[in-house]
Amino acid sequence: MPEPFLVSRRRILQLGVGGVGLATFGPLLAACSASDGSPPGSSSTGTPKKGGTLQYARTTGPTSLDPHGTILAGDVYTLNQIFEPLYVTAVDGSLRPHLATGHTVSADGRTYTFTIRPNVTFSDGSPLTAADVVYSLKRAQSGKGPLSFLDGVISSVTAAADSSVVVELTQAWSPFLSDVSAFSNSIVPNNLRGKPADEFFAKPVGTGPFTLESWVKGGTVTLAANPRYWNTARPYLDKVVFTVVEDENQLIQQLQAGQVDVIDNVPPANVSSLSSAAGVSVVKSSQWSVDLLLLNAQSKPFADLHVRRAVARAVDRAQIVKATTFGTAEVARSFFPSSLQYYDAATKVLDYDLSAARSELAQSAYPNGFSAQLLVPSSNQAWNQAAQIIQASLKQVGVTVSINSIEEAAYKAAFQKFDFDMFIDIAINDISDPDEMASFELDETNGGSNSYWTHYSDPATTALVRQAETEQDSAKRQGLYSQIQQKVADNVPFVPLSYPASLKGLRGGVQGFKVNPAGAVRLEEVWLA
C-alpha cells in the first residue's frame, strides 16, 4: 500500500466484459484471451533482441520473497518477476488473463471458474496444475499477510480438473477478479514442495520470466532468465540486477555515468535536467497513487476532529505541489487518485484557509495550539521539503511541528508501531478496483493496517466501504464511493497532498520499458538495444 508499501488500485475502468454470466460491475477486461501465449501490452521501439544484463537501481531492496506475506515495495517489485497471478493488470489499467486463459462467473456472482493456461511449468520443470492454484489461493487467504483481507470473501477453492479451478464466494463481491490479480495472490507450488516457508522462499520456484540467482536481503538481487518460461519468446534479457542506492543524488549520478540502466525514482527536481541530458530519458506515467499526510488518532490532539480539520485547512497543498514536484504532479483533492475508478471530482474538500484553520482549532480541545512530531524518510527529498512547508504552515495557527527525518528502515518500523503523531507516505492502489485502497485506509478491523496506521474508525464510513464491496451495479457503486470520499474529506483521518506521477530514469538503450498504473513493470518485455 504505501511506498514502503503498495496500497494500490487502478484508473477509471468501465463495465465488466468477460466470461459467461459476468455481471456488468467489474473492472475492464481485455477483449483478448492472450491465447497465443503473448503477454498483453507488450511493445517496443524497433525489433527486440535477446541478451544482456539490465542494471536496475532502486532505493530499497527485498527482505522477503513470499508474495502472500508482504507489501513492502522492495519485496513486491522483485518477487513479481518470479511469481505470477491468474490475471494481471496491463499498462492501460485493464485486467488480462495470464496464468488463467479466462474465467466464467455464475449469475449470482458467487462462483468463479478459472481455466488454467496449458503447458505452463514452474522454473524447476514441474507442470502448473489446478492443485497449485488451489493451494496458493488458500494460503494467501489463510495466512497473516497484510493483503490476506483481499481474499476474505472466499468460502472454498476446489480443483474441478487439472486445468480448472472453482472459487466459491460467501457473497457477490465486485472487486474479486481485481483481487485475484494482486501480487499477493501469486501462484506458488503446491505445499511449497514440502519445504518450510523460510527455506522455500530463500530459493523460490515460480512460473515467472526470471529465477532467483542470488540475493542479499535488503540489498543486491540478481535474477536470471527462466529457460522454462511458458512464453518461449520471453524474457529478452539474460539477467536483471537490482541494486540498492538510497541516496537520490547518487541514483542520478549512476544513471548519467552509465553505471545503471534504470533508476526507479527520479526526484521531481531532476526531471527537467535529466530529460535534456544526452543518453538518458525520463518515463513519466500516471499512477493510482496519492501522497498523504497521515494523522495518528491515538495521539491525543489528532483524536480531536477539529484539530484534524484545522490541519487540513492550514496545509497549502498547492504550494507543496509547486515547490516539491516541479509540475510533475497534481494537487490532490479526494484520497482517491484522480485516475482511479469511482474518483469524484465534486468532493468538497477543506481547502487552504488559515482563518478557517484557526476557527477549527479554537473549537478544539487545543485552542492555543500544541506540539507534534512529523515523521518522514530521510531518503525522500520531496517529502522532506513538504514536511518543512507543513511545519511552517502549521506554525501560523499555533501548532509547533518538529520533523523527525530518519533512514527508511527506522521510518517503516516507527509508523508500524504507531510511534508518530503525523507521517508522510504514499498510497498506491495496485489492483483495478478501488476497494483495496478504501478498505486498507478506512476499515480499521478488516483492512489489514488499522486504517493505514492512523487508527481512524468511523462506523458509518466502514459500512459504506463494505456495502460498495457487494454492490453489483456500477452506478450505485459510484454513489457509495462518492459518499466515502466526502466522509474522508469531512473527517480528515489524513490529508491528501498530491497525485504524483511515476518517474523512472532510463539509459538510452533500454527498450520496451512500460509502467502500469500501480507502478509495476513487466521486465520480460524489456530489451537492450
C-alpha positions, 0 to 999 in steps of 0.5 A, a space after each residue: 500500500 504505501 511506498 514502503 508499501 503498495 496500497 494500490 488500485 487502478 484508473 477509471 475502468 468501465 463495465 465488466 466484459 468477460 466470461 459467461 454470466 459476468 455481471 456488468 460491475 467489474 473492472 475492464 477486461 481485455 477483449 483478448 484471451 492472450 491465447 497465443 501465449 503473448 503477454 498483453 501490452 507488450 511493445 517496443 521501439 524497433 525489433 527486440 533482441 535477446 541478451 544482456 544484463 539490465 542494471 536496475 537501481 532502486 532505493 530499497 531492496 527485498 527482505 522477503 520473497 513470499 508474495 502472500 506475506 508482504 507489501 513492502 515495495 522492495 519485496 513486491 517489485 522483485 518477487 513479481 518477476 518470479 511469481 505470477 497471478 491468474 490475471 494481471 493488470 496491463 499498462 492501460 489499467 485493464 485486467 488480462 488473463 495470464 496464468 488463467 486463459 479466462 474465467 466464467 462467473 455464475 449469475 449470482 456472482 458467487 462462483 468463479 471458474 478459472 481455466 488454467 493456461 496449458 503447458 505452463 511449468 514452474 522454473 524447476 520443470 514441474 507442470 502448473 496444475 489446478 492443485 497449485 492454484 488451489 493451494 496458493 489461493 488458500 494460503 494467501 487467504 489463510 495466512 497473516 499477510 497484510 493483503 490476506 483481507 483481499 481474499 476474505 470473501 472466499 468460502 472454498 477453492 476446489 480443483 474441478 480438473 487439472 486445468 480448472 479451478 472453482 472459487 466459491 464466494 460467501 457473497 457477490 463481491 465486485 472487486 474479486 477478479 481485481 483481487 485475484 490479480 494482486 501480487 499477493 495472490 501469486 501462484 506458488 507450488 503446491 505445499 511449497 514442495 514440502 519445504 518450510 516457508 523460510 527455506 522455500 522462499 530463500 530459493 523460490 520456484 515460480 512460473 515467472 520470466 526470471 529465477 532467483 540467482 542470488 540475493 542479499 536481503 535488503 540489498 543486491 538481487 540478481 535474477 536470471 532468465 527462466 529457460 522454462 518460461 511458458 512464453 518461449 519468446 520471453 524474457 529478452 534479457 539474460 539477467 536483471 540486477 537490482 541494486 540498492 542506492 538510497 541516496 537520490 543524488 547518487 541514483 542520478 549520478 549512476 544513471 548519467 555515468 552509465 553505471 545503471 540502466 534504470 533508476 526507479 525514482 527520479 526526484 521531481 527536481 531532476 526531471 527537467 535536467 535529466 530529460 535534456 541530458 544526452 543518453 538518458 530519458 525520463 518515463 513519466 506515467 500516471 499512477 493510482 497513487 496519492 501522497 498523504 499526510 497521515 494523522 495518528 488518532 491515538 495521539 491525543 490532539 489528532 483524536 480531536 476532529 477539529 484539530 484534524 480539520 484545522 490541519 487540513 485547512 492550514 496545509 497549502 497543498 498547492 504550494 507543496 505541489 509547486 515547490 516539491 514536484 516541479 509540475 510533475 504532479 497534481 494537487 490532490 483533492 479526494 484520497 482517491 487518485 484522480 485516475 482511479 475508478 469511482 474518483 469524484 471530482 465534486 468532493 468538497 474538500 477543506 481547502 487552504 484557509 488559515 482563518 478557517 484553520 484557526 476557527 477549527 482549532 479554537 473549537 478544539 480541545 487545543 485552542 492555543 495550539 500544541 506540539 507534534 512530531 512529523 515523521 518522514 524518510 530521510 531518503 525522500 527529498 520531496 517529502 522532506 521539503 513538504 514536511 518543512 512547508 507543513 511545519 511552517 504552515 502549521 506554525 501560523 495557527 499555533 501548532 509547533 511541528 518538529 520533523 523527525 527525518 530518519 533512514 527508511 528502515 527506522 521510518 517503516 518500523 516507527 509508523 508500524 508501531 504507531 510511534 508518530 503523531 503525523 507521517 508522510 507516505 504514499 498510497 498506491 492502489 495496485 489492483 483495478 478496483 478501488 476497494 483495496 485502497 478504501 478498505 486498507 485506509 478506512 476499515 480499521 478491523 478488516 483492512 489489514 493496517 488499522 486504517 493505514 496506521 492512523 487508527 481512524 474508525 468511523 462506523 458509518 464510513 466502514 459500512 459504506 466501504 463494505 456495502 460498495 464491496 457487494 454492490 453489483 451495479 456500477 452506478 450505485 457503486 459510484 454513489 457509495 464511493 462518492 459518499 466515502 470520499 466526502 466522509 474522508 474529506 469531512 473527517 480528515 483521518 489524513 490529508 491528501 497532498 498530491 497525485 504524483 506521477 511515476 518517474 523512472 530514469 532510463 539509459 538510452 538503450 533500454 527498450 520496451 520499458 512500460 509502467 502500469 498504473 500501480 507502478 509495476 513493470 513487466 521486465 520480460 518485455 524489456 530489451 537492450 538495444 
